[in-house]
């Protein structure tokens, strides 16, 4: 988060603008802060994460006030300006990793929205489609690989399900040291995503109307990946 804020703040400074960061206890508090700032003519534009359902009030408000808005993520409302990561390269790397090691299945584990249950996604190769499956549709003895997107999450999963860590594979959006082997460490692109959002925002502010195209993607580069065996 710190790297993201520094990248966005630096990009804004180049345009002569300052960043107001709105931390919040809940979404209602964030919306209240934003409404006071906008009504006081203290905000020229808004960049926000896309959180399903929770940002509907915020989006409705800035639309009514005609405040330039850029969403970080592929929001279902395609009338909004959006910046999101092109995951094609990452998917290709994961698919190659699985195929090169002879695995027949690739199961991703993550926490459900409630934070109380596990969610399972099967990666269908070679086109790398995802489908949600239930826990009884696979086992840790399958000729496949089970992976997660954070070291903390996988450690919790291994403990709760009593699965040896060597059965689990990590791909993490950072370059941390990890106890999991193998692991695919992926360089974070949040800073680049934020800078792209600033560029899109100022196209809107400077041009006086929503820019075209309404979305931009941030792609991974070859050196953004590191495999640890």
N, C-alpha and C positions, 0 to 999 in steps of 0.2 A: 504494500500500500504506500509506503514512504517513497519508493522509487517512482511509483505512478504519479503521486502528487507533485513531486519535484519536476518530473517531465512536463506535466500539464502546466504547472505554474511558470516554468521557464518559457514554454511556448506562448503563454498569454502575455508575459512581460515583453516579448518581442513585438507585440501589437500595442503595447502601452496600457495593458489591462492588468488588474489584480484578480487573484482567485479568492473567493469566499468558500471555504469548505464547511459543509453542514453535517457534522456528526449528529447522531440522534439516538434516542432510546427506543423509538418506534417510528413507524412510517407517518403517523398522524403528526407527531412532533416535527418531523422534517418538513412536511407540507405547510405547517403553520409558520415555521421560520421562513420558508421560501416566499409564502404569500406576503408576509410583512416586508421583506426585502423588495419584492417586485412592486408592491403598492407604494413603497417609498422611492421608487425610481432608482434603486441602487443596483439593479441587476440588468445587464445587457443581453445575457444569454445563459442557458442552462445545459450542463452535461450531466447525465445521470445514468446509473446502472439500470438495466432492465430486470425487474423482479416481478415475476408473474403475478398479476392481479393487484399487487400492492401499490403500483404506481399509477393506477387509473385516475385517482383524484389529482395527482400532480400533473399528468398529461392533459387532463381536461382543463385545469386551471391555466397552464401556460398557453394552450391553444386559444382560450378565450381572451387572454391578455396579449396574444400575438407575440409572445416572447420566443426568440429562436431557441430551439431545443434539439439536442443530439443525444440519442440513446446509444449506450454501449451494449450491443447485443442485437440479435436479429429479431426485433419486436414484430409480433403478428400484424400490427397496424403499419402497413407499408407506405402510408402517407407520411410517416415520420422519417426524419433523417436518422440514419443508423450507421454505426461502425462496428464491424465484427470480424473475427478471425476466420480466415480461410483455412479450414481444417484438412483440406485435401492432402497436403504434404505429410501432415502428422498421421493421417489415416493410412497413407501409403507406407510410411515407416513401420507402423504397428503391424500392418498386414504382412509386410516382408519379414519382420521379426518372427511372427508366428509361423509363417510358411517355411522359413529357413531352418527352423528347429523341428520341423515335422509334426507340429501340433495340429490336431484336427478341429479343435474348437477353441474359441477365445471368449471368455466370460468376464465381463466387467462388473465389479461390485461397487456400490455407492450407497450412501444413506438416503432413505426416503425423505420427502419434504417435511414430514413430521419429526425426523431425527430419531425415531424410535425403532424403525425397522430397516432391514436391508433390501435393496433393490438390485435386480440382476438384469444385465443386458448382454445378449449374445451378439457377437460381431459376425455377420455373414459374409464370408469371403467368396470371390476375390473383390467384389465391388464395395465391400465394407459397409454394408447396411446394418443397422441396429434393430433388434427386436427385443422387447421385454419378455422375460421368462420367469417362471416360478422356481423356488429353491429345489423342488423335487424333480426338476427337469435336468439336473446335472448333479454330479458329485465330485469331490476332490480327487477321486481315482480315475475320472475320465481321462482319455488321452488328449488332454487339452491344457490350457493355461488360464489361470484366474488372475486378474490384475485389478489394481485400483489406482486412483490418481493422487493419493497422498500417503506418505509413510505412516502418519498417525492413524489414518483410516484402516490401512492394511494390518497394522499391528493389532488394532482393536478387533478386526475381523478374525485374524488368526487365533487370538485368545478366546473369543466367544465361540467360535466354531471348532476349536481344537484342531486346527490345520497347521502342519509344519510350514514354517516360513519359506522353505525351499520350494514349496508348491505354488508360491505366490510371486507375482511379477509386478514391479512398480513402474508406472510412468508418472513422473512428477514434474509439475510446471515450475521447476527451479533447478538450480545446480547444487543441491545439498549433498552432504555425505549420507549414504544410506546403508542400512544393514541388510537390505534386500538385494539378492543377486539371482538372476540378472535384473538390470534396471535400465530404463530409457529416461534419461534426464532431458527435459525440454526447457530451453531458455524462455523465460517469461517475455511475452510481448505486450504486457499491459501498458508500459510506458509508451510504446509506439502506437498502440491503439488510442491512448489518450491524446497524443500529439495530432494524430489524424482527425480525431473528433474536434480539436481546436481549429484545425484548418477548415473543416467543413462548417463549423460554427461561424467563422469569420467570412467565409464566402457568402453566408446568409446575411450577416450584419452589414458587410460592406456593399453587397448587392441590393439590399432592401427587400429581397424575396427569397423563398426557399430555393437552394441550389439544386441543380440537376447534375449527375444522378443523385437520388435521395439516399444512397448508401455507398459506403466504401468498405473494402476488405483489407485486412492486414495479413500478409502471407508470411509463413516461416521461410527461413533461408537454410541452406544445407548445413551451415555451421551452428544452427540452433539446437542440434541434437547430439547427445553423447550417450553411447551405450556402455554400460559397465557390466562386465561379466564376472 
